[in-house]
Amino acid sequence: MSVAGTGDFSVGLTGGIGSGKSTVADLFAQRGVTLIDTDLIAHKLTEPGGAALPAIASAFGSQFLQADGAMNRAMMRDRVFSNPVAKKNLEAILHPLIGQEVTRAAAQATGLYTLFVVPLLVESGRWRERVTRILVVDCPEELQIARVMQRNGLPEEQVRAIMASQSTRAQRSAAADDLICNDRDAAALVPQVERLHALYSALAAQP
């Protein structure tokens, strides 16, 4: 799958749950960068009328669909985090569809460079060759837990289970070309984004 947009330069943005990927991505988008978020694509695929819903109903049963036709995310989250086979089955449905949408969106990109937001970029092992640089948003694990508990209303043990299914901080840092530290307020992110945007813009402008 090719993910090149208007140019050859692209960035893969990742980080653990609660690290602040979306906040950082929005700051880049405000600077005219083309943003392609695989999580948002996955949500659209599982919203009412989404392309993934027939296969999900067939594989998991209609009880995994809500009254409005959308996938019941809470029920599916409980199933896949307790059942590795179910997780693989869901991925087998979603990943090809996500890949198609990523390719389509990248072909229509108009920014100086493209930023792909991929929560499981390091885990997938397939994105390293698809992007020019990997940018990791990092913060202490206890801060991750606190943010997700507040944002999603999940109990601590479930947040820790999600984190355990992802790469460790050390693994993400080892894969990173660039790192943004998000252990303070959002204002502290701005100079970090500005510095990297200047770097990426200069690299993207090179022949």
C-alpha beads as a LAMMPS data file, in Angstrom:
LAMMPS data file: protein, C-alpha beads

207 atoms
206 bonds

1 atom types
1 bond types

-500.0 500.0 xlo xhi
-500.0 500.0 ylo yhi
-500.0 500.0 zlo zhi

Masses

1 110.0

Atoms # bond

1 1 1 0.000 0.000 0.000
2 1 1 1.432 3.333 -1.036
3 1 1 0.669 6.231 1.284
4 1 1 2.399 9.044 -0.536
5 1 1 0.349 12.200 -0.935
6 1 1 1.348 15.364 -2.743
7 1 1 5.019 14.702 -2.115
8 1 1 7.300 11.939 -0.956
9 1 1 7.712 13.282 2.590
10 1 1 5.370 11.959 5.269
11 1 1 5.314 11.558 9.042
12 1 1 3.804 8.740 11.084
13 1 1 2.487 10.051 14.411
14 1 1 1.954 7.587 17.243
15 1 1 1.889 7.243 21.018
16 1 1 0.257 5.241 23.761
17 1 1 -3.369 5.689 24.752
18 1 1 -3.833 8.982 26.592
19 1 1 -0.503 10.370 25.397
20 1 1 -2.139 13.257 23.521
21 1 1 -1.803 12.161 19.888
22 1 1 -5.001 13.910 18.808
23 1 1 -4.016 17.206 20.434
24 1 1 -0.623 17.143 18.730
25 1 1 -2.169 16.134 15.397
26 1 1 -4.614 19.048 15.579
27 1 1 -1.718 21.472 16.134
28 1 1 -0.046 20.199 12.965
29 1 1 -3.344 20.412 11.054
30 1 1 -3.668 24.070 12.089
31 1 1 -0.396 24.675 10.253
32 1 1 -1.713 23.389 6.937
33 1 1 -0.508 19.807 7.172
34 1 1 -2.644 17.094 5.584
35 1 1 -3.894 14.909 8.449
36 1 1 -4.985 11.280 7.958
37 1 1 -6.129 9.654 11.213
38 1 1 -6.540 5.875 11.073
39 1 1 -8.551 5.903 14.315
40 1 1 -11.096 8.317 12.819
41 1 1 -11.273 6.147 9.710
42 1 1 -11.958 3.092 11.894
43 1 1 -14.740 4.982 13.696
44 1 1 -16.367 5.938 10.395
45 1 1 -16.221 2.325 9.234
46 1 1 -18.129 1.245 12.351
47 1 1 -20.654 4.111 12.512
48 1 1 -24.233 3.614 11.246
49 1 1 -23.964 2.616 7.598
50 1 1 -20.220 1.968 7.893
51 1 1 -18.595 -0.401 5.425
52 1 1 -17.296 -2.746 8.149
53 1 1 -20.642 -3.410 9.831
54 1 1 -21.935 -6.317 7.696
55 1 1 -18.722 -8.290 8.211
56 1 1 -18.702 -7.481 11.935
57 1 1 -22.302 -8.667 12.330
58 1 1 -21.490 -11.837 10.404
59 1 1 -18.338 -12.623 12.385
60 1 1 -19.466 -11.586 15.879
61 1 1 -23.267 -11.601 15.807
62 1 1 -25.880 -8.862 15.595
63 1 1 -25.653 -8.334 19.364
64 1 1 -22.460 -6.378 18.691
65 1 1 -24.482 -3.768 16.817
66 1 1 -26.443 -1.032 18.586
67 1 1 -30.032 -0.107 17.804
68 1 1 -28.817 2.620 15.438
69 1 1 -26.711 0.080 13.537
70 1 1 -23.311 1.217 14.799
71 1 1 -20.868 -1.208 16.353
72 1 1 -21.206 -1.427 20.130
73 1 1 -17.700 -0.258 20.973
74 1 1 -17.873 -0.985 24.694
75 1 1 -19.006 -4.571 24.066
76 1 1 -16.412 -5.085 21.346
77 1 1 -13.655 -3.597 23.508
78 1 1 -14.488 -6.064 26.284
79 1 1 -14.470 -8.957 23.815
80 1 1 -11.208 -8.229 22.013
81 1 1 -9.181 -7.423 25.122
82 1 1 -10.147 -10.723 26.685
83 1 1 -9.971 -12.811 23.516
84 1 1 -6.906 -12.677 21.236
85 1 1 -8.699 -14.627 18.496
86 1 1 -11.562 -12.124 18.477
87 1 1 -9.019 -9.312 18.279
88 1 1 -7.405 -10.867 15.211
89 1 1 -10.811 -11.413 13.615
90 1 1 -11.755 -7.758 14.103
91 1 1 -8.401 -6.603 12.744
92 1 1 -8.837 -8.843 9.698
93 1 1 -12.083 -6.996 8.954
94 1 1 -10.936 -3.454 9.710
95 1 1 -7.329 -3.268 8.559
96 1 1 -7.904 -3.833 4.811
97 1 1 -10.739 -1.278 4.811
98 1 1 -8.621 1.226 6.748
99 1 1 -5.794 0.669 4.268
100 1 1 -8.088 1.445 1.339
101 1 1 -9.275 4.677 2.951
102 1 1 -5.730 5.733 3.864
103 1 1 -4.600 5.230 0.268
104 1 1 -7.570 7.182 -1.084
105 1 1 -7.050 10.061 1.361
106 1 1 -3.305 10.196 0.714
107 1 1 -3.884 10.439 -3.028
108 1 1 -6.019 13.526 -2.401
109 1 1 -3.579 15.192 0.016
110 1 1 -2.815 18.840 -0.717
111 1 1 -0.507 19.854 2.170
112 1 1 3.247 20.321 1.972
113 1 1 3.526 16.971 3.718
114 1 1 1.181 14.351 5.151
115 1 1 0.836 13.338 8.794
116 1 1 -0.550 9.840 9.371
117 1 1 -1.934 9.310 12.877
118 1 1 -1.513 5.601 13.637
119 1 1 -2.072 4.525 17.277
120 1 1 -0.516 1.086 16.704
121 1 1 2.201 2.191 14.280
122 1 1 5.032 0.529 16.193
123 1 1 3.003 -2.619 16.863
124 1 1 2.017 -3.089 13.224
125 1 1 5.604 -3.193 11.996
126 1 1 4.414 -2.182 8.520
127 1 1 4.527 1.597 8.722
128 1 1 8.276 2.106 9.054
129 1 1 8.727 1.686 5.301
130 1 1 5.622 3.736 4.484
131 1 1 6.567 7.003 6.169
132 1 1 9.693 9.152 6.064
133 1 1 9.856 9.821 9.806
134 1 1 8.172 8.500 12.936
135 1 1 7.039 11.019 15.557
136 1 1 6.154 9.683 19.014
137 1 1 4.104 11.594 21.594
138 1 1 5.322 10.531 25.018
139 1 1 4.248 11.029 28.629
140 1 1 4.601 9.128 31.940
141 1 1 2.395 6.051 32.254
142 1 1 0.623 7.309 35.374
143 1 1 -0.395 10.418 33.441
144 1 1 -1.696 8.237 30.612
145 1 1 -3.837 6.312 33.068
146 1 1 -5.233 9.437 34.722
147 1 1 -6.113 11.022 31.368
148 1 1 -7.900 7.960 30.002
149 1 1 -9.825 7.371 33.231
150 1 1 -11.016 10.977 33.151
151 1 1 -11.717 11.055 29.402
152 1 1 -13.343 7.670 28.906
153 1 1 -14.583 6.826 32.374
154 1 1 -12.777 3.491 32.316
155 1 1 -11.565 1.784 35.505
156 1 1 -7.820 1.793 36.102
157 1 1 -7.429 -1.956 35.557
158 1 1 -9.006 -1.708 32.093
159 1 1 -6.752 1.187 31.136
160 1 1 -3.729 -0.795 32.269
161 1 1 -4.928 -3.783 30.232
162 1 1 -5.152 -1.601 27.124
163 1 1 -1.677 -0.222 27.772
164 1 1 -0.316 -3.740 28.257
165 1 1 -1.556 -4.634 24.762
166 1 1 0.430 -1.748 23.265
167 1 1 4.154 -1.217 22.835
168 1 1 6.028 0.031 25.871
169 1 1 7.328 3.598 26.177
170 1 1 10.840 2.274 25.592
171 1 1 9.814 0.447 22.410
172 1 1 8.066 3.519 20.999
173 1 1 10.995 5.771 21.882
174 1 1 13.408 3.365 20.196
175 1 1 11.333 3.503 17.005
176 1 1 11.066 7.308 17.028
177 1 1 12.914 9.695 14.779
178 1 1 11.372 12.565 16.741
179 1 1 9.769 12.839 20.176
180 1 1 7.236 15.240 21.671
181 1 1 6.949 15.309 25.465
182 1 1 3.378 15.874 26.637
183 1 1 3.690 15.882 30.418
184 1 1 2.412 19.441 30.960
185 1 1 -0.426 21.542 29.564
186 1 1 -1.283 21.972 25.886
187 1 1 0.592 25.271 25.674
188 1 1 3.864 23.403 26.191
189 1 1 3.201 21.439 23.006
190 1 1 3.139 24.476 20.715
191 1 1 6.896 25.251 20.570
192 1 1 7.648 21.552 20.093
193 1 1 5.206 21.336 17.193
194 1 1 6.512 24.585 15.706
195 1 1 10.093 23.283 15.755
196 1 1 9.186 19.976 14.121
197 1 1 6.852 21.578 11.583
198 1 1 9.713 23.840 10.477
199 1 1 11.988 20.809 10.167
200 1 1 9.429 18.733 8.265
201 1 1 8.553 21.612 5.955
202 1 1 12.220 22.090 5.088
203 1 1 12.711 18.380 4.462
204 1 1 9.527 18.157 2.375
205 1 1 10.677 21.067 0.231
206 1 1 13.906 19.333 -0.701
207 1 1 13.959 17.783 -4.193

Bonds

1 1 1 2
2 1 2 3
3 1 3 4
4 1 4 5
5 1 5 6
6 1 6 7
7 1 7 8
8 1 8 9
9 1 9 10
10 1 10 11
11 1 11 12
12 1 12 13
13 1 13 14
14 1 14 15
15 1 15 16
16 1 16 17
17 1 17 18
18 1 18 19
19 1 19 20
20 1 20 21
21 1 21 22
22 1 22 23
23 1 23 24
24 1 24 25
25 1 25 26
26 1 26 27
27 1 27 28
28 1 28 29
29 1 29 30
30 1 30 31
31 1 31 32
32 1 32 33
33 1 33 34
34 1 34 35
35 1 35 36
36 1 36 37
37 1 37 38
38 1 38 39
39 1 39 40
40 1 40 41
41 1 41 42
42 1 42 43
43 1 43 44
44 1 44 45
45 1 45 46
46 1 46 47
47 1 47 48
48 1 48 49
49 1 49 50
50 1 50 51
51 1 51 52
52 1 52 53
53 1 53 54
54 1 54 55
55 1 55 56
56 1 56 57
57 1 57 58
58 1 58 59
59 1 59 60
60 1 60 61
61 1 61 62
62 1 62 63
63 1 63 64
64 1 64 65
65 1 65 66
66 1 66 67
67 1 67 68
68 1 68 69
69 1 69 70
70 1 70 71
71 1 71 72
72 1 72 73
73 1 73 74
74 1 74 75
75 1 75 76
76 1 76 77
77 1 77 78
78 1 78 79
79 1 79 80
80 1 80 81
81 1 81 82
82 1 82 83
83 1 83 84
84 1 84 85
85 1 85 86
86 1 86 87
87 1 87 88
88 1 88 89
89 1 89 90
90 1 90 91
91 1 91 92
92 1 92 93
93 1 93 94
94 1 94 95
95 1 95 96
96 1 96 97
97 1 97 98
98 1 98 99
99 1 99 100
100 1 100 101
101 1 101 102
102 1 102 103
103 1 103 104
104 1 104 105
105 1 105 106
106 1 106 107
107 1 107 108
108 1 108 109
109 1 109 110
110 1 110 111
111 1 111 112
112 1 112 113
113 1 113 114
114 1 114 115
115 1 115 116
116 1 116 117
117 1 117 118
118 1 118 119
119 1 119 120
120 1 120 121
121 1 121 122
122 1 122 123
123 1 123 124
124 1 124 125
125 1 125 126
126 1 126 127
127 1 127 128
128 1 128 129
129 1 129 130
130 1 130 131
131 1 131 132
132 1 132 133
133 1 133 134
134 1 134 135
135 1 135 136
136 1 136 137
137 1 137 138
138 1 138 139
139 1 139 140
140 1 140 141
141 1 141 142
142 1 142 143
143 1 143 144
144 1 144 145
145 1 145 146
146 1 146 147
147 1 147 148
148 1 148 149
149 1 149 150
150 1 150 151
151 1 151 152
152 1 152 153
153 1 153 154
154 1 154 155
155 1 155 156
156 1 156 157
157 1 157 158
158 1 158 159
159 1 159 160
160 1 160 161
161 1 161 162
162 1 162 163
163 1 163 164
164 1 164 165
165 1 165 166
166 1 166 167
167 1 167 168
168 1 168 169
169 1 169 170
170 1 170 171
171 1 171 172
172 1 172 173
173 1 173 174
174 1 174 175
175 1 175 176
176 1 176 177
177 1 177 178
178 1 178 179
179 1 179 180
180 1 180 181
181 1 181 182
182 1 182 183
183 1 183 184
184 1 184 185
185 1 185 186
186 1 186 187
187 1 187 188
188 1 188 189
189 1 189 190
190 1 190 191
191 1 191 192
192 1 192 193
193 1 193 194
194 1 194 195
195 1 195 196
196 1 196 197
197 1 197 198
198 1 198 199
199 1 199 200
200 1 200 201
201 1 201 202
202 1 202 203
203 1 203 204
204 1 204 205
205 1 205 206
206 1 206 207
